[in-house]
Amino acid sequence: MRSTKAPPTGVAQRRSRRATNTLATETRIMRSNHAKLTALVIAGVAATAASFAVAQAKNGAKAPDEPNPEQLIEMLKKSAQEENERQAAQDAMNMDPAAIADMIKMAGKPGPEHQFLDKLVGKWDVEAKFFMEPGADPEVSTGTSHTREGLNGLCVITEADMNFNFMGQSIPMKGVGVVGYNRATGEYESMWMDTIDPYMLVQKGSMQNGKLTLEGSGTSQMGGESKMRNVYVFDNDGNYTMEFYQPNPADPSGDWAKVGVIEYTRK
């Protein structure tokens, strides 16, 4: 049986110092190797860039500026990302076809986030109020809207039929929209298009404090990019309102101004 008696104090101290020195030496070696590896990778990227520059010069083209350290780091990040994507694609190719089919089937089933969309489903009486300028009385338009479930609950599809009042003129308007949820981004996404200004407004956003906020833009046929933020606010009676905000051109900070609201009352 081995003795459990502790070694003399001097021996223990010498052993402790040797262990500490050994650990410190190994740590320095690891750091040195890491630094060498990093230097080799950066040198390799720099050499590749230099070779490309020489080839460009031989072909009569102007050689690009040498990349700075920040650019080298971005090049390394991009290379690593591309390698990860190639590996993911290779892993997918090696998967069992039945497993891939199961994954596709699961992706096509609605989740808890899609259940929120049920609040939008139904037939609605619609009253829209839009402010042509701050402080002015709103232009009031009325109509109906029908929202139904689409793609087995993955989205909802809305069709609107309204009389759009603008500067004393009543203009018939039809519109169609889609709202869904993207698991990959963790965001709700929407599209809207109507006959008043037939461009596609694409938005995305999230739920916060029971409100759905979507923000996006599109190229308006009435001139330039149109940015819009829509906020869905729900009451306890099963109805909801949609608030409209646009960047305030009179505000240098680019703050958003409320330009309209649509009230949806369930039929």
C-alpha positions as CSV (number, residue, x, y, z in Angstrom):
1,M,0.0,0.0,0.0
2,R,1.3,3.5,-0.9
3,S,2.0,5.9,1.8
4,T,-0.4,8.8,2.1
5,K,2.1,10.9,4.0
6,A,2.5,14.4,2.5
7,P,5.9,15.3,1.1
8,P,8.1,17.8,2.9
9,T,7.1,21.4,2.4
10,G,10.2,22.2,0.3
11,V,9.6,19.3,-2.0
12,A,5.9,20.3,-2.5
13,Q,6.9,23.8,-3.3
14,R,9.5,22.7,-5.9
15,R,6.9,20.4,-7.5
16,S,4.4,23.2,-7.6
17,R,6.9,25.6,-9.2
18,R,7.8,23.0,-11.8
19,A,4.1,22.4,-12.6
20,T,3.5,26.2,-12.8
21,N,6.5,26.7,-15.1
22,T,5.4,23.8,-17.3
23,L,1.9,25.2,-17.6
24,A,3.2,28.6,-18.4
25,T,5.5,27.1,-21.1
26,E,2.7,25.2,-22.7
27,T,0.5,28.3,-22.7
28,R,3.3,30.3,-24.4
29,I,3.7,27.6,-27.0
30,M,0.0,27.4,-27.7
31,R,-0.2,31.2,-28.1
32,S,2.9,31.2,-30.3
33,N,1.4,28.5,-32.5
34,H,-1.9,30.3,-32.8
35,A,-0.1,33.5,-33.7
36,K,2.0,31.7,-36.3
37,L,-1.1,30.1,-37.8
38,T,-2.9,33.4,-37.9
39,A,0.1,35.0,-39.6
40,L,0.4,32.2,-42.1
41,V,-3.3,32.5,-43.0
42,I,-3.0,36.3,-43.4
43,A,0.2,35.9,-45.3
44,G,-1.5,33.4,-47.6
45,V,-4.3,35.7,-48.3
46,A,-1.9,38.6,-48.9
47,A,0.2,36.4,-51.3
48,T,-3.0,35.4,-53.2
49,A,-3.9,39.1,-53.5
50,A,-0.3,39.9,-54.7
51,S,-0.4,37.1,-57.3
52,F,-3.7,38.4,-58.6
53,A,-2.2,41.9,-58.8
54,V,0.8,40.7,-60.8
55,A,-1.5,38.8,-63.1
56,Q,-3.6,41.9,-63.6
57,A,-0.5,43.9,-64.4
58,K,0.7,41.4,-66.9
59,N,-2.7,41.6,-68.7
60,G,-2.4,45.4,-68.9
61,A,-5.0,46.0,-66.2
62,K,-4.4,48.3,-63.3
63,A,-3.4,46.4,-60.2
64,P,-5.8,46.9,-57.2
65,D,-4.7,48.4,-54.0
66,E,-3.3,45.9,-51.4
67,P,-6.0,44.9,-48.9
68,N,-5.6,46.4,-45.4
69,P,-5.9,44.3,-42.3
70,E,-9.7,45.0,-42.0
71,Q,-10.2,43.9,-45.5
72,L,-8.1,40.7,-44.9
73,I,-10.3,39.9,-41.9
74,E,-13.5,40.3,-44.0
75,M,-12.0,38.1,-46.7
76,L,-11.2,35.4,-44.1
77,K,-14.7,35.6,-42.7
78,K,-16.3,35.3,-46.2
79,S,-14.1,32.3,-47.0
80,A,-15.1,30.6,-43.7
81,Q,-18.8,31.4,-44.4
82,E,-18.5,29.9,-47.9
83,E,-16.9,26.8,-46.5
84,N,-19.6,26.4,-43.9
85,E,-22.3,26.7,-46.6
86,R,-20.5,24.1,-48.8
87,Q,-20.3,21.8,-45.8
88,A,-24.0,22.3,-45.1
89,A,-24.9,21.6,-48.7
90,Q,-22.7,18.4,-48.6
91,D,-24.4,17.3,-45.4
92,A,-27.8,17.8,-47.0
93,M,-26.8,15.7,-50.0
94,N,-25.7,12.9,-47.7
95,M,-29.0,12.8,-45.8
96,D,-31.5,10.0,-46.2
97,P,-34.2,11.1,-48.7
98,A,-36.9,10.0,-46.3
99,A,-35.4,12.3,-43.6
100,I,-35.3,15.2,-46.1
101,A,-39.0,14.5,-47.0
102,D,-39.9,14.6,-43.3
103,M,-38.1,17.9,-42.8
104,I,-40.0,19.4,-45.8
105,K,-43.3,18.2,-44.4
106,M,-42.6,19.7,-41.0
107,A,-41.6,23.0,-42.6
108,G,-45.0,23.1,-44.3
109,K,-46.9,22.9,-41.0
110,P,-48.0,26.1,-39.2
111,G,-46.5,26.8,-35.7
112,P,-47.5,28.8,-32.7
113,E,-46.5,32.1,-34.4
114,H,-49.0,31.4,-37.2
115,Q,-51.9,31.1,-34.8
116,F,-51.8,34.9,-34.3
117,L,-52.8,35.3,-37.9
118,D,-56.2,33.9,-37.0
119,K,-57.1,37.3,-35.5
120,L,-57.1,38.7,-39.1
121,V,-59.3,36.1,-40.6
122,G,-62.9,37.1,-41.3
123,K,-65.2,39.5,-43.1
124,W,-64.9,43.2,-42.1
125,D,-66.5,46.6,-42.4
126,V,-63.7,49.0,-43.1
127,E,-63.3,52.7,-42.4
128,A,-60.1,54.4,-43.4
129,K,-58.9,57.9,-42.4
130,F,-55.9,59.5,-44.0
131,F,-54.4,62.8,-43.3
132,M,-53.2,64.7,-46.3
133,E,-51.2,67.1,-44.1
134,P,-50.6,67.5,-40.3
135,G,-53.5,69.1,-38.5
136,A,-55.9,68.8,-41.4
137,D,-59.2,66.9,-41.3
138,P,-58.8,63.3,-42.5
139,E,-60.1,62.0,-45.8
140,V,-62.6,59.2,-44.9
141,S,-63.1,56.2,-47.1
142,T,-65.3,53.1,-46.5
143,G,-65.5,49.6,-47.8
144,T,-65.3,45.9,-47.0
145,S,-62.5,43.4,-46.5
146,H,-62.3,39.6,-46.5
147,T,-59.3,37.8,-45.0
148,R,-59.0,34.0,-45.4
149,E,-56.5,31.4,-44.4
150,G,-54.0,30.4,-47.0
151,L,-51.5,27.5,-47.4
152,N,-53.1,25.5,-44.6
153,G,-52.5,28.3,-42.1
154,L,-49.0,29.4,-43.1
155,C,-50.4,32.8,-44.2
156,V,-53.6,34.9,-44.5
157,I,-54.8,36.5,-47.8
158,T,-56.8,39.7,-47.7
159,E,-59.0,41.1,-50.5
160,A,-60.3,44.7,-50.0
161,D,-63.0,46.5,-51.9
162,M,-63.4,50.2,-51.1
163,N,-64.3,53.7,-52.3
164,F,-61.2,55.8,-51.8
165,N,-62.0,59.4,-51.2
166,F,-59.3,61.9,-52.2
167,M,-59.8,65.7,-52.4
168,G,-63.5,65.4,-52.9
169,Q,-63.2,62.6,-55.5
170,S,-64.4,59.0,-54.9
171,I,-62.2,56.4,-56.6
172,P,-63.1,52.7,-56.6
173,M,-60.2,50.7,-55.1
174,K,-59.4,47.0,-54.9
175,G,-56.4,45.6,-53.0
176,V,-54.9,42.3,-52.1
177,G,-52.4,41.5,-49.3
178,V,-50.6,38.5,-47.8
179,V,-49.2,38.2,-44.2
180,G,-47.1,35.2,-43.1
181,Y,-44.4,34.2,-40.7
182,N,-40.8,33.3,-41.7
183,R,-39.2,30.8,-39.2
184,A,-35.7,31.4,-40.7
185,T,-35.7,35.1,-39.8
186,G,-38.1,34.9,-36.8
187,E,-40.2,37.7,-38.4
188,Y,-43.6,38.3,-39.8
189,E,-43.6,39.3,-43.5
190,S,-46.3,40.9,-45.6
191,M,-47.1,42.1,-49.1
192,W,-49.7,44.6,-50.3
193,M,-50.8,45.9,-53.7
194,D,-53.9,47.9,-54.8
195,T,-55.3,49.7,-57.8
196,I,-54.7,53.2,-56.4
197,D,-50.9,52.9,-56.6
198,P,-50.2,49.4,-58.0
199,Y,-46.8,48.7,-56.7
200,M,-45.8,45.9,-54.3
201,L,-45.2,47.1,-50.7
202,V,-43.1,44.5,-48.9
203,Q,-42.7,44.7,-45.1
204,K,-41.4,42.6,-42.2
205,G,-41.5,43.0,-38.5
206,S,-42.4,41.4,-35.1
207,M,-44.9,41.2,-32.3
208,Q,-44.3,43.4,-29.3
209,N,-46.8,43.9,-26.4
210,G,-49.6,42.4,-28.4
211,K,-49.0,44.7,-31.4
212,L,-47.7,43.6,-34.8
213,T,-45.4,46.2,-36.3
214,L,-44.4,45.8,-40.0
215,E,-42.0,48.1,-41.8
216,G,-40.8,48.2,-45.4
217,S,-40.9,49.9,-48.7
218,G,-41.6,49.7,-52.4
219,T,-41.2,51.8,-55.6
220,S,-44.4,53.9,-55.9
221,Q,-45.7,54.6,-59.4
222,M,-46.5,58.1,-58.2
223,G,-42.8,58.8,-57.8
224,G,-39.8,57.3,-55.9
225,E,-39.4,54.9,-53.0
226,S,-42.4,54.7,-50.6
227,K,-41.5,53.8,-47.0
228,M,-44.3,52.6,-44.7
229,R,-44.7,51.3,-41.2
230,N,-48.0,49.6,-40.3
231,V,-49.0,48.8,-36.7
232,Y,-51.8,46.4,-36.0
233,V,-53.6,47.1,-32.7
234,F,-56.2,44.6,-31.4
235,D,-59.1,45.2,-29.0
236,N,-61.0,42.8,-26.7
237,D,-64.0,42.6,-29.0
238,G,-62.3,40.8,-31.9
239,N,-61.8,44.0,-33.9
240,Y,-58.5,45.8,-34.8
241,T,-57.0,48.9,-36.3
242,M,-54.1,49.4,-38.6
243,E,-52.1,52.6,-38.1
244,F,-50.0,54.0,-40.9
245,Y,-46.7,55.9,-40.5
246,Q,-44.3,57.4,-43.0
247,P,-41.1,59.4,-42.6
248,N,-41.9,63.0,-41.8
249,P,-40.3,65.2,-44.6
250,A,-40.5,68.2,-42.3
251,D,-38.5,66.5,-39.5
252,P,-34.7,66.6,-40.1
253,S,-34.2,63.6,-37.8
254,G,-36.3,61.4,-40.1
255,D,-38.9,60.6,-37.4
256,W,-42.1,58.8,-38.5
257,A,-45.4,60.7,-38.7
258,K,-48.9,59.1,-38.4
259,V,-50.6,59.5,-41.8
260,G,-53.7,57.3,-41.4
261,V,-55.6,54.6,-39.6
262,I,-58.0,51.9,-40.8
263,E,-60.6,50.5,-38.4
264,Y,-61.7,46.9,-39.0
265,T,-65.1,45.9,-37.5
266,R,-66.0,42.3,-37.7
267,K,-69.3,41.6,-39.5
